[in-house]
Amino acid sequence: MAEVKKIATRESYGNALVELGAEYPELVVLDADLAAATKTGVFKKAYPDRHIDCGIAECNMMGIAAGLATMGKIPFASSFAMFAAGRAFEQVRNSIGYPHLNVKIGATHAGITVGEDGATHQCNEDIALMRTIPGMVVMCPADDIEAKAAVRAAVEHEGPVYLRFGRAACPVINDRPDYKFEIGKGTVVREGSDLTIVATGICVGNALEAAEMLAADGISAEVINICTIKPLDEELIIRSAKKTGKVVTAEEHSVIGGLGSAVCDALCKSYPVPVMKIGMQDCFGESGSASALLEKYKLDGKGIYGQISDFLK
């Protein structure tokens, strides 16, 4: 069997910016002294006059991005998710969201797969925070291909966008000729009839692993990849729920306010079914390797499989 290609979506972010920089001369990149980690350093090398290092000052960086947007630029403000969404929340809300400016926020190192950096840097609250800002598009791509497509879609979209990227390498699952990306649209990556698994980010690949294990038990799981958490593809989720009658959500994020909450909102409104939310269960992470943490918090394929098995019992 051929080895599955793996790449971190933060790498995809940097590569996409370089590619789009040639097409969009108005695209500028801001970073908070983290260009080597966020991978915007590759853009800096290609377009040094369009890369601004704002220092360790994310709040100020968001204000600079807002100002650049008012002058017709397409700014990408880049930092770790903990700082982009957490430290700078007020500036994102008031300086970018409130005037609905054309600022894109590239938030890397999200979730527990930041690993050894520990709980202070493992942002499991950013999706919840960004979902609450009116008019903010929130995306969490599952792999390299989707990450690049999401960055392109963000450039083409008029208005604020929050893009969530990971530190850990994840398998490429969208490498197919019919792949098409659209903001607000999910994708069925595995057909099923007994259960719907709605996943985002790194958990999409892990949900597919879990679906294989469930198949060995005679359970047919449908897996939906949701990159755009806001606006959510409610139609797709409800259609699948009507077919299977049970829904599980999986995310590398708190079960409070993230994908699971968005899915529950949609189903409660239109088609209530039993739902289990898999994610960080109202707790902080800890220091450890990405793989060890995914295993401990039951967010790897085996962990998702085990939780679903218990849910079905």
C-alpha positions, 0 to 999 in steps of 0.5 A: 500500500502506498504511503499516505502523504502528510503535510501540516496545514500551516505549511499549506498556508504559507505556500498558498500565500506565495502563490496568491501573491503573484496573482493579487498585488494588493495582498499583504501579510502581517506577522507577530514575530512568528514567521518561521512558525506560521510559515509566512516566512516563505511569503516574506522571502518572495515578497519582502516589501509586502510582509510586515513583522509587527512584533509580539503585538497581535492587538496592534497587528489587527489594527494595522490590518484594519487600516490596510484594508481601508486602503484597498489592501487584502491583509492576512494577519498571522499568528498562533490561534491563541494570540490571533483569536484570544489575545486580540479578540477585542481588536478583531471584534471592534476594528475588523468585525464591526466595520466588516473590513476585508481582513483575513486572519491566518491562525496557526498552531490551533488545538492540542496538536500544538503539543509540547507547548502546553495548555497555554498555547493550545487554543481550543476556544477560537472557533467559539470566539470567532463564530460569535462575531457577526459577519465573520467567516470561520474555516478549518481545513482538513488537509493541504489541498483544502487549506490552499483552496480555503486561502484562495476562497478567503482572498476572493471573499469580500469581508473578514475571514478566520482561517484555522491551521494546525502544527501537526502533519495530517494526511491528504484526503482530498487528492481527487480530480472532482474536488471542489471547494466553496465557502459554506459547503461541506463534503461527504467523504464517505457514504453511510446509512447507520450514523453520520460523523460530522468532522472538521480539521485534523479530525476528518482523517481520524473520523475516516479511520474510525469509520473503517473500524466501525465497518468491521463491526457492521456499522455503516458510517457516513463522514462529512467534512465541514471546512466552513463552520460559519456559514455552516452547510446546514442542508447537507447535515440535515439531509444526512441526519434524515438518512442515518438518524444519529449524528456524531461531531468530531473536532480538535476544539472544545465541545462548547461553542465549536462545530458540535454546537453549530451542528446542534443548533442546526439540527435542533431547529430543523430535524432533532436527532440524538447527537454526541459531541467529540472534542475537548470536554470542558478541559485544558490540554497539557504538554505532550506529543501531538499523537500522545495528546490525540490518543489521551483525549480520544481524538485519534481514529481509535478514540473516535471509534471507541466513543462512537461505539459507546454512543451506539450502545 
